[in-house]
Amino acid sequence: MSAPARHLVIMAKQPRLGRVKTRLGRQIGAVEANRAYRVMLTSLLRRLGRDPRWQTWLAVDGVHEVNATVWPVGVHVVDQGRGDLGQRMQRMFNALPPGPVALIGSDIPAITPHDIAAAFRAMGEREFCFGPAADGGYWLVGQAARSRATPMFAGVRWSSEHALADTMANLAGRQVAMMRQLADVDDATSYRDYVSTQPSSWKLTGT
C-alpha cells in the first residue's frame, strides 16, 4: 500500500491594494507593499507549487475574488473560510485528504523546497513540526497524518511574540520537531533586507 500523499498548504490573501501587508504599507506605501506581496507569493508558488514530492494547495482568504490566471498551473485553490487564523488553519488540516500536512505563510521569501522536504521528513518521526520565525511566530506548522484531528490553536495570541509559545503550550507532552528560523517581510527594515537580494529593477519608494 502506498504512503498517504503529502500536502503543502500556502496561506494567502487575494493581492489587492490595501488588503495585504497593511502594516508594511503604512511604512513604505500601499502600492509598494502590494507589489512586494505579489512578487513574494508568485515566486513562492513557482518554487514550491510544482514539486512532485507533495501536492500544493493555495488557501486564499476571499477565494471567490481570486483571478485564477495569476496562479501557476497545478496548484489547487481553496477557500480559507471564516474565523481567526487558527480556525482557518485548523480547517485546512481537517478538510484535506489523508496524509501529512504542512502549512506555510506567503510572505517568507527564504523558504526553499529543501525546507519543505525537511519538514515532511521530520513528520515521519514526530507528530508536529514548526518553523519558528524571528518575531516569535512561525512560518510553518505541520501535523503528521496520525495527528491530523488534533486542535492546537486555542487561545493563541496571533500577530504577537507569543504565537509560537502559546501553540506549543497546547501541545505539551507531544512530539514536536523544529525547523530552522526564518523571517517574514512585515516592516520597512525586513523589506529593505528583502529588496537587497532582488534584481536592480527593484526600487524602494518613500523609505
C-alpha positions as YAML, in Angstrom:
chain: A
units: angstrom
residues:
- id: 1
  name: MET
  ca: [0.00, 0.00, 0.00]
- id: 2
  name: SER
  ca: [1.40, 3.40, -0.96]
- id: 3
  name: ALA
  ca: [2.02, 6.09, 1.67]
- id: 4
  name: PRO
  ca: [-0.55, 8.88, 2.06]
- id: 5
  name: ALA
  ca: [0.08, 11.92, -0.11]
- id: 6
  name: ARG
  ca: [1.92, 14.89, 1.36]
- id: 7
  name: HIS
  ca: [0.04, 18.19, 1.33]
- id: 8
  name: LEU
  ca: [1.62, 21.65, 1.32]
- id: 9
  name: VAL
  ca: [-0.80, 24.49, 2.04]
- id: 10
  name: ILE
  ca: [0.18, 28.10, 1.33]
- id: 11
  name: MET
  ca: [-1.99, 30.51, 3.30]
- id: 12
  name: ALA
  ca: [-2.53, 33.63, 1.20]
- id: 13
  name: LYS
  ca: [-4.69, 36.66, 0.59]
- id: 14
  name: GLN
  ca: [-6.02, 38.00, -2.67]
- id: 15
  name: PRO
  ca: [-3.30, 40.55, -3.58]
- id: 16
  name: ARG
  ca: [-5.48, 43.62, -3.70]
- id: 17
  name: LEU
  ca: [-4.33, 47.13, -2.87]
- id: 18
  name: GLY
  ca: [-4.88, 47.90, 0.81]
- id: 19
  name: ARG
  ca: [-5.77, 44.31, 1.76]
- id: 20
  name: VAL
  ca: [-2.31, 42.80, 2.10]
- id: 21
  name: LYS
  ca: [0.73, 43.80, 4.18]
- id: 22
  name: THR
  ca: [-1.15, 46.72, 5.74]
- id: 23
  name: ARG
  ca: [1.46, 47.34, 8.43]
- id: 24
  name: LEU
  ca: [4.21, 47.40, 5.84]
- id: 25
  name: GLY
  ca: [2.03, 49.63, 3.68]
- id: 26
  name: ARG
  ca: [1.87, 52.25, 6.41]
- id: 27
  name: GLN
  ca: [5.66, 52.46, 6.30]
- id: 28
  name: ILE
  ca: [6.51, 52.18, 2.60]
- id: 29
  name: GLY
  ca: [3.18, 52.92, 0.91]
- id: 30
  name: ALA
  ca: [0.30, 50.63, -0.02]
- id: 31
  name: VAL
  ca: [1.30, 50.34, -3.69]
- id: 32
  name: GLU
  ca: [4.84, 49.20, -2.87]
- id: 33
  name: ALA
  ca: [3.61, 46.81, -0.18]
- id: 34
  name: ASN
  ca: [1.11, 45.26, -2.59]
- id: 35
  name: ARG
  ca: [3.81, 44.84, -5.24]
- id: 36
  name: ALA
  ca: [6.10, 43.15, -2.73]
- id: 37
  name: TYR
  ca: [3.38, 40.74, -1.67]
- id: 38
  name: ARG
  ca: [2.50, 39.80, -5.24]
- id: 39
  name: VAL
  ca: [6.15, 39.14, -6.10]
- id: 40
  name: MET
  ca: [6.77, 37.09, -2.96]
- id: 41
  name: LEU
  ca: [3.64, 34.99, -3.43]
- id: 42
  name: THR
  ca: [4.22, 34.37, -7.13]
- id: 43
  name: SER
  ca: [7.87, 33.45, -6.51]
- id: 44
  name: LEU
  ca: [6.91, 31.09, -3.69]
- id: 45
  name: LEU
  ca: [4.36, 29.32, -5.88]
- id: 46
  name: ARG
  ca: [6.88, 28.91, -8.67]
- id: 47
  name: ARG
  ca: [9.48, 27.43, -6.32]
- id: 48
  name: LEU
  ca: [7.18, 25.07, -4.46]
- id: 49
  name: GLY
  ca: [3.97, 24.63, -6.40]
- id: 50
  name: ARG
  ca: [5.14, 22.11, -8.98]
- id: 51
  name: ASP
  ca: [7.36, 19.95, -6.80]
- id: 52
  name: PRO
  ca: [6.28, 16.31, -7.30]
- id: 53
  name: ARG
  ca: [7.11, 15.40, -3.70]
- id: 54
  name: TRP
  ca: [3.89, 16.99, -2.44]
- id: 55
  name: GLN
  ca: [0.53, 18.33, -3.57]
- id: 56
  name: THR
  ca: [0.34, 22.12, -3.26]
- id: 57
  name: TRP
  ca: [-2.82, 23.87, -2.14]
- id: 58
  name: LEU
  ca: [-3.30, 27.64, -2.17]
- id: 59
  name: ALA
  ca: [-5.68, 28.54, 0.65]
- id: 60
  name: VAL
  ca: [-6.98, 32.02, -0.11]
- id: 61
  name: ASP
  ca: [-8.82, 34.44, 2.15]
- id: 62
  name: GLY
  ca: [-11.60, 35.54, -0.19]
- id: 63
  name: VAL
  ca: [-11.27, 32.74, -2.72]
- id: 64
  name: HIS
  ca: [-14.24, 33.86, -4.79]
- id: 65
  name: GLU
  ca: [-12.37, 37.05, -5.63]
- id: 66
  name: VAL
  ca: [-9.34, 35.19, -6.99]
- id: 67
  name: ASN
  ca: [-8.30, 35.75, -10.58]
- id: 68
  name: ALA
  ca: [-7.19, 32.21, -11.34]
- id: 69
  name: THR
  ca: [-4.97, 33.33, -14.22]
- id: 70
  name: VAL
  ca: [-2.37, 34.68, -11.77]
- id: 71
  name: TRP
  ca: [-1.72, 31.27, -10.19]
- id: 72
  name: PRO
  ca: [0.56, 28.62, -11.72]
- id: 73
  name: VAL
  ca: [-1.00, 25.56, -13.32]
- id: 74
  name: GLY
  ca: [-1.28, 22.57, -10.99]
- id: 75
  name: VAL
  ca: [-1.96, 24.48, -7.78]
- id: 76
  name: HIS
  ca: [-5.34, 23.72, -6.20]
- id: 77
  name: VAL
  ca: [-7.04, 26.90, -4.95]
- id: 78
  name: VAL
  ca: [-9.33, 26.54, -1.91]
- id: 79
  name: ASP
  ca: [-11.16, 28.89, 0.42]
- id: 80
  name: GLN
  ca: [-9.75, 29.50, 3.90]
- id: 81
  name: GLY
  ca: [-13.26, 30.07, 5.24]
- id: 82
  name: ARG
  ca: [-14.24, 32.24, 8.18]
- id: 83
  name: GLY
  ca: [-12.74, 32.73, 11.62]
- id: 84
  name: ASP
  ca: [-9.43, 33.80, 13.07]
- id: 85
  name: LEU
  ca: [-6.12, 32.49, 11.75]
- id: 86
  name: GLY
  ca: [-6.15, 29.45, 14.00]
- id: 87
  name: GLN
  ca: [-9.66, 28.44, 12.96]
- id: 88
  name: ARG
  ca: [-8.77, 28.82, 9.29]
- id: 89
  name: MET
  ca: [-5.58, 26.79, 9.62]
- id: 90
  name: GLN
  ca: [-7.31, 24.05, 11.58]
- id: 91
  name: ARG
  ca: [-9.95, 23.88, 8.85]
- id: 92
  name: MET
  ca: [-7.22, 23.08, 6.33]
- id: 93
  name: PHE
  ca: [-5.85, 20.27, 8.50]
- id: 94
  name: ASN
  ca: [-9.31, 18.79, 8.96]
- id: 95
  name: ALA
  ca: [-10.54, 19.11, 5.37]
- id: 96
  name: LEU
  ca: [-7.66, 17.85, 3.22]
- id: 97
  name: PRO
  ca: [-7.31, 14.24, 2.05]
- id: 98
  name: PRO
  ca: [-5.31, 11.80, 4.21]
- id: 99
  name: GLY
  ca: [-1.61, 12.45, 4.63]
- id: 100
  name: PRO
  ca: [0.78, 14.76, 6.47]
- id: 101
  name: VAL
  ca: [0.04, 18.47, 6.04]
- id: 102
  name: ALA
  ca: [2.41, 21.45, 6.22]
- id: 103
  name: LEU
  ca: [1.02, 24.99, 6.27]
- id: 104
  name: ILE
  ca: [3.22, 27.97, 5.44]
- id: 105
  name: GLY
  ca: [2.78, 31.72, 5.10]
- id: 106
  name: SER
  ca: [3.16, 33.55, 1.82]
- id: 107
  name: ASP
  ca: [5.48, 36.36, 2.98]
- id: 108
  name: ILE
  ca: [8.65, 34.44, 3.93]
- id: 109
  name: PRO
  ca: [10.81, 34.70, 0.80]
- id: 110
  name: ALA
  ca: [13.64, 32.49, 2.11]
- id: 111
  name: ILE
  ca: [11.56, 29.26, 2.13]
- id: 112
  name: THR
  ca: [13.07, 26.64, -0.17]
- id: 113
  name: PRO
  ca: [11.93, 23.22, -1.38]
- id: 114
  name: HIS
  ca: [14.60, 21.77, 0.92]
- id: 115
  name: ASP
  ca: [12.81, 23.34, 3.92]
- id: 116
  name: ILE
  ca: [9.50, 21.73, 2.96]
- id: 117
  name: ALA
  ca: [11.08, 18.34, 2.30]
- id: 118
  name: ALA
  ca: [12.84, 18.53, 5.68]
- id: 119
  name: ALA
  ca: [9.55, 19.28, 7.42]
- id: 120
  name: PHE
  ca: [7.85, 16.27, 5.88]
- id: 121
  name: ARG
  ca: [10.80, 14.07, 6.84]
- id: 122
  name: ALA
  ca: [10.54, 15.33, 10.40]
- id: 123
  name: MET
  ca: [6.85, 14.49, 10.46]
- id: 124
  name: GLY
  ca: [7.79, 10.91, 9.69]
- id: 125
  name: GLU
  ca: [9.26, 10.76, 13.21]
- id: 126
  name: ARG
  ca: [7.34, 13.43, 15.13]
- id: 127
  name: GLU
  ca: [3.66, 14.30, 15.46]
- id: 128
  name: PHE
  ca: [4.07, 18.01, 14.79]
- id: 129
  name: CYS
  ca: [6.54, 20.32, 13.11]
- id: 130
  name: PHE
  ca: [7.18, 24.07, 13.38]
- id: 131
  name: GLY
  ca: [9.33, 26.55, 11.54]
- id: 132
  name: PRO
  ca: [9.98, 29.33, 14.06]
- id: 133
  name: ALA
  ca: [10.00, 32.95, 12.92]
- id: 134
  name: ALA
  ca: [12.29, 35.64, 14.25]
- id: 135
  name: ASP
  ca: [9.36, 37.60, 15.71]
- id: 136
  name: GLY
  ca: [8.06, 34.83, 17.97]
- id: 137
  name: GLY
  ca: [5.58, 33.39, 15.49]
- id: 138
  name: TYR
  ca: [6.14, 30.62, 12.99]
- id: 139
  name: TRP
  ca: [6.44, 30.32, 9.23]
- id: 140
  name: LEU
  ca: [5.46, 26.63, 9.10]
- id: 141
  name: VAL
  ca: [3.18, 24.40, 11.13]
- id: 142
  name: GLY
  ca: [2.74, 20.74, 10.26]
- id: 143
  name: GLN
  ca: [0.75, 17.79, 11.53]
- id: 144
  name: ALA
  ca: [1.62, 14.20, 10.74]
- id: 145
  name: ALA
  ca: [-1.14, 12.03, 9.28]
- id: 146
  name: ARG
  ca: [-1.76, 10.31, 12.61]
- id: 147
  name: SER
  ca: [-2.34, 13.68, 14.31]
- id: 148
  name: ARG
  ca: [-4.48, 15.44, 11.76]
- id: 149
  name: ALA
  ca: [-7.51, 15.96, 14.01]
- id: 150
  name: THR
  ca: [-5.55, 17.46, 16.90]
- id: 151
  name: PRO
  ca: [-6.68, 21.01, 17.76]
- id: 152
  name: MET
  ca: [-3.76, 23.22, 18.76]
- id: 153
  name: PHE
  ca: [-4.65, 26.86, 18.16]
- id: 154
  name: ALA
  ca: [-6.99, 27.66, 21.07]
- id: 155
  name: GLY
  ca: [-6.06, 30.86, 22.88]
- id: 156
  name: VAL
  ca: [-3.10, 31.69, 20.62]
- id: 157
  name: ARG
  ca: [-2.21, 35.38, 20.61]
- id: 158
  name: TRP
  ca: [-1.79, 35.92, 16.90]
- id: 159
  name: SER
  ca: [0.43, 38.69, 15.50]
- id: 160
  name: SER
  ca: [2.43, 38.74, 18.72]
- id: 161
  name: GLU
  ca: [5.71, 37.40, 20.06]
- id: 162
  name: HIS
  ca: [3.69, 34.78, 21.96]
- id: 163
  name: ALA
  ca: [2.19, 32.92, 19.00]
- id: 164
  name: LEU
  ca: [4.64, 30.01, 18.93]
- id: 165
  name: ALA
  ca: [4.82, 29.68, 22.71]
- id: 166
  name: ASP
  ca: [1.03, 29.68, 23.01]
- id: 167
  name: THR
  ca: [0.71, 26.99, 20.34]
- id: 168
  name: MET
  ca: [3.43, 24.87, 21.95]
- id: 169
  name: ALA
  ca: [1.60, 25.12, 25.28]
- id: 170
  name: ASN
  ca: [-1.40, 23.48, 23.63]
- id: 171
  name: LEU
  ca: [0.86, 20.59, 22.58]
- id: 172
  name: ALA
  ca: [2.51, 19.91, 25.95]
- id: 173
  name: GLY
  ca: [3.81, 16.36, 26.07]
- id: 174
  name: ARG
  ca: [3.54, 15.80, 22.31]
- id: 175
  name: GLN
  ca: [6.39, 15.04, 19.91]
- id: 176
  name: VAL
  ca: [7.42, 18.24, 18.12]
- id: 177
  name: ALA
  ca: [10.19, 18.87, 15.57]
- id: 178
  name: MET
  ca: [11.68, 22.32, 14.92]
- id: 179
  name: MET
  ca: [12.97, 23.60, 11.58]
- id: 180
  name: ARG
  ca: [15.35, 26.50, 11.00]
- id: 181
  name: GLN
  ca: [14.31, 30.02, 11.94]
- id: 182
  name: LEU
  ca: [13.25, 32.38, 9.15]
- id: 183
  name: ALA
  ca: [11.93, 35.94, 8.99]
- id: 184
  name: ASP
  ca: [8.86, 37.34, 7.29]
- id: 185
  name: VAL
  ca: [8.69, 40.64, 5.41]
- id: 186
  name: ASP
  ca: [6.48, 42.68, 7.68]
- id: 187
  name: ASP
  ca: [8.11, 46.09, 8.18]
- id: 188
  name: ALA
  ca: [10.38, 48.54, 6.39]
- id: 189
  name: THR
  ca: [13.57, 47.01, 7.81]
- id: 190
  name: SER
  ca: [12.78, 43.46, 6.69]
- id: 191
  name: TYR
  ca: [11.61, 44.86, 3.36]
- id: 192
  name: ARG
  ca: [14.95, 46.59, 2.78]
- id: 193
  name: ASP
  ca: [16.69, 43.31, 3.53]
- id: 194
  name: TYR
  ca: [14.43, 41.56, 1.02]
- id: 195
  name: VAL
  ca: [14.91, 44.17, -1.69]
- id: 196
  name: SER
  ca: [18.70, 43.94, -1.27]
- id: 197
  name: THR
  ca: [18.52, 40.36, -2.58]
- id: 198
  name: GLN
  ca: [16.37, 41.23, -5.59]
- id: 199
  name: PRO
  ca: [17.36, 42.42, -9.10]
- id: 200
  name: SER
  ca: [18.30, 46.08, -9.55]
- id: 201
  name: SER
  ca: [14.85, 46.78, -11.06]
- id: 202
  name: TRP
  ca: [13.52, 46.72, -7.50]
- id: 203
  name: LYS
  ca: [13.47, 50.22, -6.01]
- id: 204
  name: LEU
  ca: [12.28, 51.39, -2.63]
- id: 205
  name: THR
  ca: [9.83, 54.27, -2.77]
- id: 206
  name: GLY
  ca: [9.38, 56.56, 0.17]
- id: 207
  name: THR
  ca: [11.80, 54.75, 2.50]
...
